[in-house]
Amino acid sequence: MEFPVINLEKLNGKERATTMAKIKMPLLKPEFLDTVERMTKGHYRKCMEQRFKEMVASKGLEGVQTEIKDMDWESTFFLRHLPESNIAQVPDLDDEYTKLEKLAEELLGLLCENLGLEKGYLKKAFYGSRGPTFGTEVSNYPPCPKPDLVKGLRARTDAGSIILLFPDDTVSGLQLLKDGQWIDVPPMRHSIYKSVVHRVVAQKDGTRMSIASFYNPGSDAVIYPAPALVEKEAEEKKQVYPKFVFEDYMKLHVGLKFQAKEPRFEAMKAVETNVKLVPIATA
């Protein structure tokens, strides 16, 4: 299967409109992605690789004989960016990671442009009382002796607004669900993917790394369709999703993240949420 690829350089040329119609993504400098990859892999080797080996040994997972369905062959760590950052406390990482936040916010601006919303609308809509939340989850998938019995990452969907998935460019394993079939995503250097239903197949050789950055609304931000995008008649008949507090949605997501997004959205419709709307000022 041929995997669709979009050239981001065209966002800065004559084909900007055509490119944005396919996907909205800011131009990335390869040097930045190389730096993030180098720092992250260095931190894993220094601080986490041995810890994962010890965990595997303590649980006897190397000799597993039956399929394991309730765990992932995965070693992770999480970085907080917003509203407070912990990057300075993590060995081998530095402020270069803060550029991921700027990348997500640039993407928000492109989404506003493409949807015909006022400049800054989405960023303000996500703000809440303390600003948006932004974090990065780094996942490493070491060589697995029984990849047929344990998944690197069980099939799941992610929650939130913008998820930047920066996969490994040499070790395969990522699969996306399309039309009921699992499709292999080929390793591709300097690429970022849109997050959909996905899983990771464990490998016998090579350690695979992925970096997923989540740009989400603030916990008390009220989420609802932008009035400019909703037909007045449908809004009056309440044929749109109800307004809800983002933290309520995330609590629901915890129990449903291994299901498709549709059941999650339907469950959210049934939640009665008392919210106080504040006008969204745009700049």
C-alpha positions in Angstrom: 0.0 0.0 0.0 1.3 3.4 -0.9 1.4 5.7 2.1 0.2 9.3 1.6 2.9 11.9 2.1 2.5 15.6 2.1 5.4 18.0 1.4 5.4 20.6 4.1 7.6 23.0 2.1 4.6 23.8 -0.1 3.0 25.6 2.8 5.3 28.5 2.0 4.8 28.6 -1.8 2.1 28.8 -4.5 0.5 25.5 -3.4 -0.3 26.6 0.1 -4.0 26.5 -0.3 -3.9 23.0 -1.9 -1.6 21.7 0.7 -3.7 23.1 3.6 -6.8 21.4 2.0 -5.0 18.1 2.6 -3.5 18.7 6.1 -2.5 21.7 8.1 1.0 21.4 9.5 3.8 24.0 9.9 7.2 23.6 8.3 9.7 21.8 10.5 13.4 22.1 10.4 15.1 18.7 10.2 17.8 19.9 12.5 15.3 20.4 15.3 13.9 16.9 14.9 17.4 15.5 14.9 18.2 17.3 18.2 15.0 16.1 19.9 15.7 12.5 18.8 19.3 12.6 20.0 18.5 14.1 23.4 15.6 11.7 24.0 17.5 8.5 23.0 20.4 9.6 25.2 18.0 10.1 28.2 16.5 6.6 27.7 19.8 4.8 27.4 21.2 6.6 30.5 18.2 6.5 32.8 15.6 4.0 31.7 17.0 1.1 29.6 18.4 -0.9 32.6 15.3 -0.2 34.6 13.1 -1.8 31.9 15.3 -4.9 31.8 15.0 -5.3 35.5 11.2 -5.0 35.3 11.1 -7.7 32.6 13.3 -10.0 34.7 11.3 -9.5 37.9 8.0 -10.4 36.2 9.4 -13.3 34.2 8.2 -11.9 31.0 11.1 -13.3 28.9 9.7 -16.8 29.2 6.1 -15.9 28.7 4.1 -18.7 27.0 0.6 -17.4 26.7 -0.7 -14.2 25.1 -0.7 -11.1 27.4 -3.6 -8.8 26.8 -3.5 -6.3 29.7 0.0 -4.8 29.4 2.3 -3.2 26.8 5.9 -4.0 26.0 6.7 -0.3 26.5 8.9 1.9 28.6 7.7 5.5 28.9 8.4 8.8 30.6 6.3 12.0 30.5 7.4 15.6 30.2 5.2 18.5 31.3 5.4 21.7 29.2 2.3 23.7 30.2 1.1 25.2 32.5 4.3 24.4 34.4 7.4 22.7 32.9 9.5 20.0 34.4 12.0 19.7 31.5 14.8 21.3 33.5 14.5 18.4 36.0 15.0 15.7 33.4 18.6 14.6 32.7 20.0 15.2 29.1 17.0 17.3 28.0 17.0 21.1 27.5 14.7 24.0 26.4 14.9 22.8 22.8 11.8 20.8 23.7 9.8 24.0 24.1 9.8 24.4 20.4 7.2 21.5 20.3 4.8 23.9 22.1 5.3 26.5 19.4 4.8 23.9 16.7 1.4 22.9 18.2 0.3 26.6 18.5 1.3 27.3 14.9 -0.8 24.4 13.9 -3.8 25.8 15.8 -3.3 29.0 13.8 -3.4 27.1 10.6 -6.5 25.3 11.6 -8.2 28.6 12.3 -7.2 29.9 8.9 -8.4 26.8 7.1 -11.8 26.8 9.0 -12.4 30.5 8.5 -12.3 31.2 12.2 -10.9 34.4 13.6 -7.2 34.5 14.3 -6.4 33.1 17.7 -9.9 31.6 18.3 -8.8 28.1 19.1 -6.0 29.1 21.4 -8.3 31.3 23.4 -11.0 28.6 23.4 -8.6 26.2 25.0 -7.3 28.6 27.6 -9.6 28.1 30.6 -8.4 29.9 33.8 -4.8 28.8 33.7 -4.0 28.3 30.1 -3.8 25.1 28.0 -2.0 21.9 29.0 0.8 20.5 27.0 2.9 17.5 27.6 5.1 15.0 25.8 5.0 11.2 26.3 8.2 9.4 25.1 7.7 5.7 24.5 10.5 3.1 23.9 9.8 -0.4 22.7 12.9 -2.6 23.4 13.5 -5.9 21.6 10.8 -8.4 22.6 11.5 -12.2 22.8 7.9 -13.1 22.2 6.3 -10.4 19.9 3.5 -12.8 18.9 2.3 -12.9 22.6 2.6 -9.3 23.7 1.9 -6.0 21.9 4.3 -3.1 22.0 1.2 -1.0 22.5 -2.4 -2.2 22.5 -4.8 -0.8 20.0 -6.1 2.6 21.3 -7.2 6.1 20.5 -5.9 9.2 22.0 -7.8 12.1 23.5 -7.4 15.8 23.3 -7.1 18.4 20.6 -3.7 18.2 18.9 -1.4 15.2 19.1 1.9 15.4 17.3 3.2 11.9 16.8 7.0 11.8 15.9 7.7 8.1 15.2 11.0 6.2 14.9 12.6 6.6 11.5 14.4 3.3 11.4 12.6 0.6 13.5 9.1 -0.3 12.2 6.1 -1.4 14.3 3.5 1.4 14.1 0.2 0.3 12.6 -2.9 2.4 11.8 -6.5 1.1 11.5 -8.1 1.8 8.1 -11.3 0.3 6.9 -11.0 -2.5 9.4 -7.5 -3.5 8.4 -4.2 -2.8 10.2 -1.9 -0.9 7.9 1.9 -0.8 8.5 3.3 2.7 8.7 6.8 2.7 7.1 9.5 4.4 9.1 10.1 7.8 7.5 12.7 10.3 8.6 11.6 13.8 9.8 7.9 12.9 9.7 5.0 13.6 12.1 1.7 11.8 11.8 -1.9 12.6 12.7 -3.1 10.4 15.5 -5.9 7.9 14.7 -6.7 4.4 16.0 -3.2 2.8 16.3 -1.1 0.1 17.9 2.6 -0.9 18.0 3.7 -4.4 17.1 6.6 -5.5 19.2 9.8 -6.5 17.4 12.6 -9.0 18.1 15.3 -6.7 17.0 15.9 -3.0 17.6 14.6 -0.5 20.1 11.8 1.6 18.6 11.1 5.1 20.0 8.2 7.5 19.5 7.5 10.9 20.8 3.8 12.0 21.2 3.1 15.6 22.2 -0.4 16.4 23.5 -1.7 20.0 23.2 -5.0 20.1 25.2 -7.4 22.6 26.6 -7.0 23.7 30.2 -8.8 21.4 32.7 -11.6 23.8 33.3 -12.0 25.0 29.7 -15.5 24.7 28.3 -15.6 22.9 25.0 -18.3 23.4 22.4 -18.6 23.9 18.6 -17.5 27.3 17.3 -20.8 29.2 16.6 -19.4 30.3 13.3 -19.2 26.7 12.1 -22.7 25.6 13.3 -25.8 26.3 11.4 -28.2 28.4 13.4 -31.2 26.1 12.8 -29.3 23.0 14.1 -28.0 25.0 17.1 -31.5 26.1 18.1 -32.7 22.5 17.9 -29.8 21.4 20.0 -28.6 19.0 17.3 -25.0 19.6 18.2 -22.7 18.2 20.9 -23.4 19.6 24.4 -21.0 22.0 26.0 -18.7 20.2 28.5 -15.7 20.9 30.8 -12.6 19.3 29.3 -11.6 17.6 32.6 -14.9 15.7 32.6 -14.2 14.4 29.1 -10.7 13.2 30.2 -12.1 11.3 33.2 -14.5 9.5 30.8 -11.6 8.8 28.4 -9.6 6.9 31.0 -12.1 4.0 30.9 -12.7 4.1 27.1 -9.3 4.8 25.6 -9.0 1.2 24.2 -12.3 1.7 22.3 -13.1 3.5 19.1 -13.8 7.3 19.5 -17.5 7.0 18.5 -18.6 5.3 21.8 -16.6 7.9 23.7 -18.4 10.8 22.0 -21.8 9.1 22.4 -21.1 8.7 26.1 -20.1 12.3 26.4 -23.4 13.4 24.9 -25.2 11.7 27.7 -23.2 13.6 30.4 -25.1 16.4 32.0 -22.5 19.2 32.6 -23.2 22.5 34.2 -20.9 25.0 32.6 -20.6 28.8 32.7 -19.7 30.2 29.3 -17.3 33.1 29.0 -17.1 35.0 25.7 -14.0 34.1 23.7 -11.9 37.2 22.9 -9.8 36.9 19.8 -6.8 38.8 18.7 
